[in-house]
Every structure is written in structure tokens, then in C-alpha cells.
Amino acid sequence: MFVALLVRATSGPPTVFHQRRVGEGEREFTLYKFRTMRCDCQGPEVTGGADARVTGTGRLLRRFSLDELPQLWNVLRGDMTLVGPRPEVPHLAHRYPPNCRWVLRHRPGLTGPCQLRTRSDATLLDGRPDPEEYYLTVLVPHRVALDAEFLAHATLPDVVRLIARTFWYVLSAVRRDARTAHTVEGGGSRCAP
């Protein structure tokens, strides 16, 4: 509720963003997220690290993965699972390299090895003349390889471990931000170039 109120107060309506995504067996479903981008901007289907469409509040929500919370509804509905491949937009899913399309047969997850280990990939899209093409030819094969490694041994302990790593990532992001704020406010030599 707090996140919804924050988005509404800083960015206006709508609070929740919904978009068609490709799910298990390449069937489409509606994915829900807290809105992190401006409504009046057009651009590529992929979001770079310095994408001007992302709001200030949106950057904060993305840093802590709080924008993903409404996807718990997708998990409850059976569209998604807690751990699995990243859900893809249809426009990009249809353009996946042929040797990567197999991943679209699997139920997408709220978190997973791809979501955890490729978080910084968004910065690789910045300044590319065609960020979608770079995403499809360079990033997708890498992400699908991570998913293949997980799906080959998707045991209950592996699922629990990835959920724990997701919580740890969020808590670590909070601690990193708190340390950064303390260092900047302290004005000590640690801030000097």
C-alpha cells in the first residue's frame, strides 16, 4: 500500500502498470508491476540504465525490486512461478534467436538466476543505436544460458536458495544505499576522488 501511495503521489495515476507478456507454452498473459516510467513517452521495448522515461521514484523502486511486488498476483493466478525465466514482451519474444526460443515453453518467474545475475545489463543498452537488437543478439543468449543451467537442476533446494538470494539482494541494496548516504553526508575523505 505504501509503494502504491508513493507512486500515486509522485507520478500520478495509474499506479499499476500492466503489459502483455509471454508465459508458459508461449501463451500471453497480463503482467502487473508498479509503474516506474512516464506515461507520455515512447521508446524501445527494453529499458536502459539511464533511460529518461524512468521516473525518480521509479529508479528507487527498480533499485530495490519493489516494482515487481504486484507480480505476486500473477504467481497466485498461475501465470508465473516464484522462480523461473524472465517473462518477455511478445514483440521481443517473437524475435528471439531460434536456439533461444525453447525458454518460452517454461513458466516465467518472479525471480530467477537471470533476474539476479543480469541486473546490471540495463546499463549495457545505454547509447546503443538499436538497443533492442543488442538485447536480442547479445543479452538474450546469455540470459537463456543462465535459465538453462537452472532448469537443468530445478530442485526444491535450488528454488529456496534463489528466493533467499533475492531477499539478500534487496536487503543488500538497502544497506548499500544507507552506507552511501552516510558516507556522502559525513563528507569524509572517503568521498574524495
trRosetta pair geometry for C-beta under 8 A, 3 or more apart (Angstrom, degrees):
i j d omega theta_ij theta_ji phi_ij phi_ji
1 4 5.6 -54 -150 36 33 113
1 5 6.4 31 153 -17 66 106
2 5 5.8 -58 -150 38 31 109
2 6 6.3 33 152 -22 65 107
3 6 5.5 -53 -148 35 32 114
3 7 6.4 32 155 -18 66 103
3 34 5.6 -79 145 -92 117 160
3 61 6.8 98 -154 -114 113 115
3 66 5.3 -160 -114 159 141 122
3 69 6.6 118 51 32 161 146
4 7 6.0 -54 -150 36 30 108
4 8 6.3 28 154 -17 64 110
4 15 4.9 46 -156 175 81 145
4 16 7.5 -20 -119 -52 101 87
4 34 6.9 -132 -88 -116 58 112
5 8 5.6 -56 -145 40 31 112
5 9 6.0 28 158 -19 67 110
6 9 6.0 -58 -142 38 26 107
6 10 6.2 0 167 2 64 115
6 57 6.0 172 145 -152 99 132
7 10 6.6 -73 -140 49 22 93
7 11 5.4 -38 -175 38 65 116
7 15 4.8 115 92 -143 123 77
7 34 5.3 -155 -56 -176 152 107
7 35 5.8 122 -172 56 134 84
7 57 6.1 169 -103 128 56 143
7 61 7.5 21 -77 -55 104 150
8 11 7.3 -67 -105 57 11 74
8 12 6.9 21 -161 -143 49 14
8 13 6.5 16 -129 -73 84 63
8 15 5.0 -28 -64 -85 90 110
10 55 6.9 136 127 153 109 136
10 56 7.0 -106 171 70 134 98
10 57 4.3 124 90 -38 148 140
11 35 6.4 -152 109 101 149 113
11 38 7.6 -142 -152 -100 109 56
11 55 5.1 -47 -94 -106 121 175
11 57 5.9 -117 -34 45 111 132
11 58 7.3 71 -72 -41 148 96
14 17 6.9 136 93 -78 111 52
14 35 6.1 123 90 -35 75 144
14 39 7.6 107 22 -87 81 131
15 34 6.6 -43 162 -141 74 78
15 35 6.3 -162 176 14 22 107
16 32 5.6 -9 -178 -164 118 101
16 33 7.1 149 -160 77 69 31
16 34 6.3 -60 -107 -105 58 44
16 35 6.6 165 -150 -28 6 88
16 70 5.7 117 -134 -94 113 166
17 32 7.3 144 77 -156 50 49
17 33 5.0 -23 63 69 100 86
17 34 7.0 45 12 135 91 15
17 35 4.1 121 -43 -90 103 75
17 36 7.4 -75 -4 12 144 65
17 37 7.5 59 -90 37 155 90
18 30 5.2 11 -178 -180 114 107
18 31 6.7 162 -152 78 62 45
18 32 5.3 -22 -98 -98 85 67
18 33 7.8 160 -85 23 39 66
19 30 7.2 146 71 -152 24 63
19 31 5.5 -26 65 58 77 96
19 33 7.7 -11 14 16 106 108
19 89 6.6 -47 153 -107 123 101
20 28 5.1 -1 -171 -172 106 121
20 29 7.4 151 -148 77 61 25
20 30 6.2 -44 -93 -96 54 59
20 31 7.5 105 -155 11 8 86
20 89 7.0 84 88 -146 72 70
20 90 5.7 -14 117 -12 114 116
21 28 6.8 150 76 -150 32 69
21 29 6.1 -29 64 65 82 74
21 30 7.6 111 18 -136 82 14
21 31 4.3 38 -3 -21 130 126
21 87 4.0 36 167 157 142 117
21 88 6.3 134 -160 70 85 29
21 89 6.1 -64 -108 -91 64 43
21 90 7.4 -171 -139 -36 20 72
21 108 7.0 -65 141 25 129 161
22 26 5.7 -25 -166 -142 111 53
22 27 7.5 132 -159 70 60 27
22 28 6.0 -46 -99 -95 51 64
22 87 6.7 170 59 -167 56 75
22 88 5.0 -16 39 69 109 86
22 89 7.4 66 -7 144 90 7
22 90 5.6 126 -56 -87 99 63
22 93 4.2 61 -8 -74 154 170
22 104 5.5 -27 137 -145 131 109
22 108 7.7 110 91 -37 61 130
23 26 7.7 124 67 -148 46 4
23 27 5.2 -37 66 76 97 78
23 28 6.8 126 11 -132 89 13
23 29 4.6 34 -25 4 135 116
23 79 5.4 -99 -105 -169 150 77
23 80 7.1 -112 -124 -72 109 64
23 87 6.6 -13 -87 -126 65 109
23 107 6.4 6 -177 -133 87 61
23 108 5.9 -102 -124 9 63 103
24 27 6.5 -7 74 34 59 101
24 105 6.9 23 -162 165 59 38
24 106 6.3 -57 -114 154 78 19
24 107 3.9 -15 -66 -80 117 69
24 108 7.4 -137 -48 -4 68 65
25 104 8.0 -23 122 136 4 76
25 105 5.9 35 -88 -144 41 60
26 93 7.2 159 -133 153 87 136
26 104 4.9 47 -81 143 82 117
26 105 7.0 -23 -27 -85 83 50
28 90 6.0 -13 -99 -70 120 122
29 74 7.0 116 128 -141 132 107
29 77 7.9 160 -168 107 136 130
29 79 4.1 175 150 -139 165 125
29 80 8.0 -152 82 -39 148 80
30 79 7.8 -90 54 -114 50 165
31 71 6.5 -3 -164 -107 90 96
31 74 5.9 3 -125 -80 64 150
31 79 7.4 -163 -87 129 69 142
31 80 7.7 70 -113 -44 96 130
31 87 5.7 157 -81 106 146 153
32 70 3.9 -95 122 134 106 122
32 71 6.2 -179 68 -76 73 49
32 73 5.7 7 44 57 140 126
32 74 6.3 -177 26 -40 89 102
33 36 7.3 -49 136 -6 118 101
33 67 5.0 31 179 158 104 89
33 68 6.2 -28 -124 -100 96 38
33 70 5.7 -171 -103 51 20 115
33 71 6.6 10 -83 -45 73 94
34 61 5.8 -114 88 -167 127 155
34 66 6.7 -16 32 124 143 80
34 67 4.5 -121 57 -134 92 62
34 69 6.7 29 -21 43 111 97
34 70 6.2 147 -41 -11 66 116
35 39 7.7 -6 -168 -67 143 88
35 58 7.3 -65 133 -93 56 109
35 67 7.8 -135 47 -141 7 108
36 54 5.7 -11 143 -141 95 86
36 55 6.3 -149 180 35 48 90
36 57 7.4 -140 -131 101 64 74
36 58 2.9 115 -171 -145 74 103
36 59 7.5 133 -171 -39 109 33
36 61 5.4 -138 -98 69 110 124
36 62 5.6 85 -152 -47 158 103
36 67 4.9 -28 -46 -105 123 148
37 41 6.8 -107 166 55 104 119
37 47 7.4 -125 -76 -109 132 134
37 51 7.7 -34 -113 122 112 124
37 53 4.5 15 -155 141 109 99
37 54 5.5 -54 -97 -95 74 48
37 55 6.6 174 -120 -12 19 83
37 58 5.9 100 -57 -127 42 165
38 41 4.7 73 81 -3 110 114
38 53 5.4 -123 33 -161 92 66
38 54 8.0 -117 -9 -66 79 6
38 55 6.1 126 -57 -62 73 92
41 52 7.5 -164 -137 100 156 87
41 53 4.3 -160 94 -115 150 101
43 51 7.2 137 130 -155 164 112
43 53 5.7 -127 12 -38 145 142
44 47 7.9 -175 84 -68 90 38
44 131 5.0 166 66 65 172 112
44 132 5.0 -155 -157 -45 120 98
45 89 5.2 -134 -172 63 128 151
45 91 5.4 -170 -70 77 157 128
45 92 5.5 -159 101 -42 145 112
45 132 6.1 64 40 -103 93 115
46 92 7.4 90 -54 -84 94 148
46 122 8.0 -171 166 -126 93 74
46 125 5.7 -147 125 -126 122 157
46 131 5.2 -141 73 132 119 112
46 132 5.8 165 5 -91 114 62
46 135 4.7 -172 -68 -61 162 156
47 51 4.8 -81 -164 -7 77 162
47 53 7.2 -107 -125 64 101 115
47 54 6.7 91 -169 -56 126 113
47 122 6.1 -17 102 -141 75 117
47 125 7.5 118 105 74 25 154
48 51 4.5 138 56 -54 76 90
48 122 5.6 134 -162 172 30 79
48 123 7.0 78 -175 -113 78 25
48 125 3.9 -137 -98 92 87 104
48 126 4.4 127 -179 -72 132 66
48 127 8.0 134 -148 1 155 52
48 128 7.8 -178 -90 21 128 98
48 131 6.2 -100 -59 -123 106 152
49 120 7.7 10 -85 -163 133 56
49 122 4.3 125 -63 112 72 95
49 123 3.5 6 -12 -82 150 66
49 125 7.1 145 -4 49 74 88
49 126 5.5 -57 44 -41 90 121
50 123 7.4 66 -18 -123 85 71
50 126 4.9 59 27 -115 107 130
51 54 5.1 87 85 -10 95 102
51 122 7.8 -77 -13 177 110 113
51 126 7.9 -128 -51 -93 63 84
54 58 4.5 -144 -171 101 79 129
54 59 5.5 98 138 -63 122 78
54 62 7.0 -36 -152 -8 136 146
55 58 4.0 103 50 -1 78 108
55 59 7.2 -135 92 -9 45 78
56 59 6.0 -47 -155 25 31 110
56 60 7.0 29 148 -13 60 104
57 60 5.6 -56 -157 37 39 114
57 61 6.3 36 149 -18 71 106
58 61 5.6 -55 -144 39 33 110
58 62 6.1 32 157 -19 67 107
58 67 7.1 41 -148 -79 69 137
59 62 5.8 -56 -145 39 28 110
59 63 6.3 36 154 -28 63 104
60 63 5.8 -51 -150 27 29 114
60 64 6.9 -3 161 8 62 106
60 66 7.9 -14 123 36 75 126
61 64 6.6 -77 -153 52 28 89
61 65 7.9 -67 161 108 60 4
61 66 4.5 -99 -149 68 76 98
61 67 4.2 92 140 -50 117 91
62 65 7.2 27 -165 -81 33 37
62 67 5.7 -3 -77 3 59 132
63 173 5.8 165 153 -178 85 133
63 177 7.3 88 141 -66 141 131
64 170 5.6 68 -167 -147 75 87
64 173 5.3 -177 -100 102 66 138
64 174 6.7 56 -114 -64 117 82
65 68 5.1 -24 176 17 82 122
65 166 7.5 -102 93 -171 169 95
65 169 7.4 57 -9 106 139 114
65 170 5.7 -91 41 -91 114 103
65 173 7.9 139 0 19 90 159
66 69 5.8 -9 -171 -22 56 114
68 71 5.2 -36 -179 14 73 124
68 110 6.3 120 163 -166 121 87
69 72 6.2 -23 180 -5 55 110
70 73 5.7 -23 178 13 67 114
70 74 7.7 69 130 -11 68 94
71 74 4.7 -38 -161 30 63 119
71 75 6.6 70 140 -22 73 92
71 80 6.1 -18 177 51 102 160
71 110 5.1 155 112 -114 126 95
72 75 5.3 -45 -151 32 40 116
72 76 6.5 42 149 -19 66 101
72 110 7.1 37 -78 -103 56 148
73 76 5.7 -52 -148 37 34 111
73 77 6.3 30 153 -16 65 108
74 77 5.7 -57 -145 40 31 110
74 79 4.3 -73 -167 66 87 117
74 80 4.3 44 127 13 110 115
74 110 7.7 154 73 -77 110 93
75 78 7.8 47 176 -66 29 22
75 79 7.6 -80 -66 56 23 73
75 80 5.0 -60 -79 83 61 92
75 81 6.5 83 -130 -136 89 16
75 82 6.0 54 -132 -68 140 62
75 110 5.9 -28 -61 -41 124 124
79 107 7.9 159 150 -156 33 97
79 108 7.9 -15 141 53 76 98
80 84 7.0 -162 -167 47 76 129
80 87 6.5 -67 -98 -53 115 129
80 107 6.5 148 -140 166 34 94
80 108 5.2 -49 -121 86 91 81
80 109 6.1 132 -178 -116 96 23
80 110 5.9 104 140 -49 133 74
81 84 4.7 87 59 -21 109 128
81 107 4.9 82 -14 115 110 122
81 108 7.4 171 28 92 77 33
81 109 5.0 -42 76 -101 81 80
81 110 7.4 -123 99 -1 39 82
82 109 6.1 3 107 -154 26 99
82 110 5.4 -39 -146 33 42 114
82 111 6.8 -13 163 36 66 89
82 159 6.9 83 84 -174 113 108
82 163 6.1 0 152 -88 127 115
83 109 4.6 4 172 -151 15 150
83 110 7.4 -49 -67 49 36 75
83 111 5.8 -33 -103 80 68 77
83 112 5.2 125 -166 -90 67 75
83 150 7.7 -128 157 170 109 139
83 154 7.7 171 108 -147 115 106
83 158 7.9 -178 130 120 157 82
83 159 4.8 -173 35 -138 146 81
83 162 4.9 98 -124 86 135 137
83 163 6.4 -95 -57 -55 117 84
84 106 6.0 -166 -167 141 112 109
84 107 5.3 -73 -141 97 169 71
84 108 5.2 161 103 -176 118 21
84 109 2.8 149 37 -37 70 101
84 110 8.0 69 33 13 85 48
84 112 5.4 -86 70 -75 18 135
84 147 7.8 37 175 -140 51 107
85 103 5.0 143 -117 178 164 109
85 106 5.4 99 8 84 120 120
85 108 5.3 -76 81 -116 74 67
85 109 6.4 114 36 13 29 91
85 112 6.1 -105 -84 95 19 173
85 114 6.3 40 -142 15 58 143
85 143 7.9 96 -151 149 91 101
85 144 7.7 18 -130 -113 126 60
85 147 4.4 28 -95 -126 96 143
85 151 7.8 -11 -46 -52 99 124
86 108 6.3 -5 146 -150 15 110
86 109 7.5 -53 -77 55 34 74
86 112 6.7 -137 -52 50 65 125
86 114 5.0 -104 -23 102 107 133
86 115 5.7 143 -83 -65 101 88
86 143 6.6 -45 19 179 125 135
86 147 7.9 -113 6 -71 74 126
87 108 3.6 104 -71 147 78 170
87 109 8.0 -174 -35 37 83 32
88 92 5.5 -116 -180 84 108 106
88 93 4.3 131 107 -70 125 97
88 96 7.6 32 157 -62 171 119
88 104 7.0 -65 37 -100 128 98
88 108 7.6 -169 -3 -90 64 139
89 92 5.1 72 66 19 88 101
89 93 6.7 -161 87 -14 38 93
90 93 5.4 -58 -134 38 32 113
90 94 6.2 33 167 -22 68 104
91 94 6.6 -59 -158 30 20 108
91 95 7.3 -1 150 -2 55 113
92 95 5.7 -71 -154 45 39 104
92 96 7.2 70 147 -57 69 76
92 132 6.8 -138 -102 -154 102 102
92 135 7.1 -44 -142 110 134 129
92 136 6.6 -153 -158 -80 93 103
93 96 5.8 -16 -161 -25 40 112
93 104 5.7 103 -161 -104 115 136
95 132 7.9 39 85 160 155 110
95 136 5.6 -50 121 -120 108 149
96 100 4.7 -124 173 88 108 106
96 101 4.9 143 92 -82 126 72
96 103 7.8 -143 -162 46 157 103
96 104 7.0 -170 13 -34 160 124
96 136 6.8 -148 -111 -145 38 95
96 140 6.1 -159 -133 176 83 151
97 100 4.6 72 63 11 87 110
97 101 7.5 -139 89 -33 43 80
97 136 6.9 140 -34 167 83 87
97 137 7.2 100 -56 -110 119 52
97 140 6.6 157 10 98 99 128
97 141 6.4 3 34 -69 144 97
98 101 5.9 -36 -150 -2 35 117
99 102 7.8 -26 178 -2 39 105
99 141 7.7 31 88 -114 105 99
100 103 6.1 -26 173 8 69 114
100 140 5.5 73 172 143 167 109
100 141 5.9 -111 -75 -93 129 60
100 144 4.4 -143 -141 -44 97 168
101 104 5.6 -39 -174 17 62 117
102 105 5.9 -38 -174 10 54 115
102 144 7.9 102 59 -165 86 124
103 106 6.0 -53 -169 27 51 112
103 144 4.9 -126 -37 -128 144 97
103 147 5.3 66 -128 96 124 151
103 148 7.5 -88 -84 -59 102 79
106 147 7.5 174 57 172 151 126
106 151 6.4 -86 -102 -109 158 142
109 112 4.4 109 70 -48 134 113
109 115 7.4 -121 93 -8 98 134
110 115 8.0 -50 129 -6 38 174
111 115 5.0 -129 -148 74 54 143
111 116 6.5 52 -176 -48 99 97
111 162 6.2 172 116 148 109 102
111 163 6.7 130 64 -102 137 53
111 166 4.3 -34 -141 -88 166 143
112 115 5.0 94 49 11 69 102
112 116 7.0 -147 93 -2 33 93
112 146 7.9 123 135 126 97 108
112 147 6.7 24 151 -105 137 83
112 150 6.4 176 -170 76 96 173
112 162 6.4 10 -126 177 34 147
113 116 5.9 -63 -142 44 29 105
113 117 5.5 -2 173 4 70 120
113 146 4.4 -153 115 165 113 106
113 147 6.7 -178 59 -80 106 43
113 149 6.8 -76 87 73 170 106
113 150 4.7 -172 -2 -50 129 131
113 162 6.6 -82 -57 -117 67 127
114 117 6.7 -67 -125 48 18 90
114 118 5.6 -21 -174 16 60 124
114 143 4.4 60 -138 -159 120 90
114 144 7.9 30 -91 -61 133 26
114 146 4.8 146 -77 86 70 129
114 147 5.5 -8 -39 -56 121 90
115 118 7.2 -61 -111 48 10 88
115 119 7.3 43 166 -71 50 83
115 166 7.8 16 102 -105 120 109
116 119 6.8 -30 -167 -34 24 106
116 162 7.0 -144 -17 -154 146 89
116 165 5.8 29 -134 124 156 121
116 166 6.5 -108 -84 -85 114 71
116 169 6.2 -147 -135 -54 94 153
117 146 5.9 -167 59 -131 133 150
118 121 4.4 0 175 -18 90 128
118 139 7.1 112 -167 -162 138 101
118 142 7.0 133 -99 114 130 113
118 143 5.7 -43 -21 -94 166 93
118 146 7.1 -148 -31 4 114 160
119 122 7.6 -33 167 0 46 101
119 169 7.8 159 -41 -168 155 139
120 123 5.8 -28 176 19 74 114
120 124 7.8 84 129 -22 72 94
121 124 5.2 -44 -165 21 57 119
121 125 7.5 58 145 -24 71 94
121 139 5.5 105 -175 -130 137 125
121 143 8.0 -42 -38 -65 172 108
122 125 5.9 -50 -167 22 44 114
122 126 7.8 59 141 -34 64 91
123 126 5.6 -29 -164 1 50 119
124 128 7.8 35 141 -42 61 125
124 134 7.3 -154 133 144 97 130
124 138 7.7 -124 144 106 138 134
124 139 7.0 153 84 -74 137 117
125 128 5.6 -76 -164 13 49 125
125 131 4.2 56 -166 -146 102 116
125 134 6.4 164 -115 83 69 129
125 135 6.5 14 -98 -64 116 98
128 131 4.5 122 71 -83 121 65
128 133 7.8 -157 154 60 126 86
128 134 4.7 -76 -156 -8 158 149
130 133 4.0 28 119 18 119 118
130 134 6.5 146 93 -16 70 85
131 134 5.6 -56 -147 40 37 112
131 135 6.1 44 153 -25 68 105
132 135 5.5 -53 -149 34 31 116
132 136 6.3 25 156 -15 66 108
133 136 5.9 -57 -145 39 30 107
133 137 6.0 6 165 -1 67 115
134 137 6.4 -67 -134 48 24 95
134 138 5.4 -22 -177 24 66 120
134 139 6.9 56 134 -8 72 103
135 138 7.2 -63 -109 53 9 81
135 139 4.8 -40 -147 42 51 125
135 140 6.3 70 149 -34 65 92
136 139 7.6 10 -23 50 14 83
136 140 5.3 2 -142 -1 37 135
137 140 7.4 50 -14 34 11 103
137 141 7.5 -8 173 -7 31 113
138 141 7.1 -78 -168 34 17 101
138 142 7.0 5 153 -9 58 114
139 142 5.7 -65 -154 40 36 111
139 143 6.0 32 155 -19 73 110
140 143 5.7 -58 -142 40 32 110
140 144 6.0 30 161 -19 68 108
141 144 5.8 -55 -141 39 29 110
141 145 6.4 35 156 -24 63 104
142 145 5.8 -54 -153 31 30 114
142 146 6.9 30 150 -17 62 102
143 146 5.7 -53 -156 33 36 112
143 147 6.5 34 148 -16 67 105
144 147 5.4 -52 -148 38 37 113
144 148 6.2 44 151 -26 67 102
145 148 5.6 -48 -146 31 32 115
145 149 6.6 36 153 -22 62 102
146 149 5.8 -52 -153 31 32 113
146 150 6.7 26 152 -13 64 106
147 150 5.8 -59 -151 40 34 108
147 151 5.9 26 158 -15 71 112
148 151 5.9 -58 -136 42 27 106
148 152 6.2 38 159 -32 62 105
149 152 6.1 -53 -154 23 24 115
149 153 7.9 -28 163 26 54 94
150 153 7.3 -98 -167 58 30 68
150 154 6.0 57 150 -82 74 86
150 158 6.8 159 -154 160 81 133
150 162 7.5 42 -136 -68 132 147
151 154 5.3 -9 -133 -37 39 119
153 158 6.2 135 117 -49 86 156
154 158 6.0 -127 -141 78 36 136
154 159 6.8 55 -174 -57 79 96
155 158 4.8 99 53 5 73 103
155 159 7.2 -135 98 -5 40 87
156 159 5.6 -52 -147 35 35 113
156 160 6.3 33 156 -17 67 105
157 160 5.7 -54 -144 39 33 111
157 161 6.1 37 154 -24 66 106
158 161 5.6 -53 -146 35 30 114
158 162 6.5 27 156 -16 64 105
159 162 6.0 -58 -150 37 29 106
159 163 6.5 28 153 -17 64 106
160 163 5.8 -54 -148 37 32 111
160 164 6.3 33 153 -19 65 107
161 164 5.7 -56 -149 38 30 112
161 165 6.3 32 152 -20 65 106
162 165 5.4 -48 -143 36 35 114
162 166 6.5 43 152 -25 63 99
163 166 5.6 -49 -153 29 33 115
163 167 6.8 32 150 -14 64 101
164 167 5.8 -53 -153 37 35 109
164 168 6.2 35 149 -19 66 108
165 168 5.4 -54 -144 40 34 115
165 169 6.2 43 153 -27 66 100
166 169 5.6 -48 -149 29 31 114
166 170 6.7 27 153 -15 62 102
167 170 5.9 -56 -152 36 33 108
167 171 6.3 27 154 -13 67 109
168 171 5.8 -57 -143 43 31 108
168 172 6.0 34 156 -22 66 109
169 172 5.7 -57 -145 37 26 112
169 173 6.4 30 154 -23 63 104
170 173 5.7 -52 -152 31 31 113
170 174 6.8 32 150 -19 63 102
171 174 5.6 -50 -153 32 36 113
171 175 6.5 33 151 -16 67 105
172 175 5.6 -54 -147 39 35 110
172 176 6.1 38 153 -23 68 104
173 176 5.6 -50 -143 35 31 112
173 177 6.4 30 157 -17 63 106
174 177 6.0 -58 -152 37 28 109
174 178 6.3 28 152 -19 64 108
175 178 5.6 -55 -146 37 32 112
175 179 6.3 31 156 -18 67 105
176 179 5.9 -56 -148 38 29 109
176 180 6.2 30 154 -20 65 107
177 180 5.6 -53 -144 36 31 112
177 181 6.3 31 157 -18 65 106
178 181 5.9 -54 -148 37 29 110
178 182 6.3 29 153 -19 63 108
179 182 5.7 -56 -147 37 31 112
179 183 6.2 31 155 -20 66 107
180 183 5.8 -55 -147 36 30 111
180 184 6.3 25 157 -15 65 108
181 184 5.9 -57 -145 39 29 108
181 185 6.1 24 158 -14 65 111
182 185 6.0 -58 -142 42 27 107
182 186 6.0 31 157 -26 63 111
183 186 5.8 -55 -145 33 26 113
183 188 7.0 -85 -155 43 67 102
183 190 5.2 -85 -154 97 113 128
183 191 6.0 152 150 -65 93 91
184 187 7.6 29 168 -65 35 52
184 191 6.1 106 -109 -101 50 132
186 190 7.5 33 81 41 125 113
186 191 7.7 170 75 -24 83 118
187 191 6.4 -63 -141 25 31 143
188 191 6.4 119 67 3 53 92
189 192 5.1 -34 -162 6 59 121
